[in-house]
Amino acid sequence: MQKKSILSSSIWIVIIAGMTTGMGNGSVFGAAVMCLLGRGPFEDWGGQGGLAYAPSTFSGFVVICMILFGVAFSGILALGLARHNALENR
């Protein structure tokens, strides 16, 4: 019987934990950008409908940051678990 890798047995934990942690940090980054720059460089707030996801609006910029941070944290978590698996199965 072959043992499953740590990463393959916890893929949903990687996705959920990585995205929630990363998106939380992305929202903090967006708030810091808002405090630093204000809304001046952005043409519109973009809080309704499709404008909420347009990167040229402030709201869209924060949403894109949140998604990118979430994907990055999921990747970091997956890499860490893959390396931990390699150490465990030496």
URZI-V660744 format. One record per pair of residues at least 24 apart in sequence whose C-alpha atoms are under 6 Angstrom apart, sorted by the first residue. I is the first residue (numbers start at 1). J is the second residue. Records with the same first field share a line. If there is no record, write none. Layout:
I=J / J
//
This chain:
6=85
7=81 / 82
14=74
15=74
18=70 / 73 / 74
19=70
22=69 / 70 / 73
23=66 / 69 / 70
26=65 / 66 / 69
27=66
30=62
//
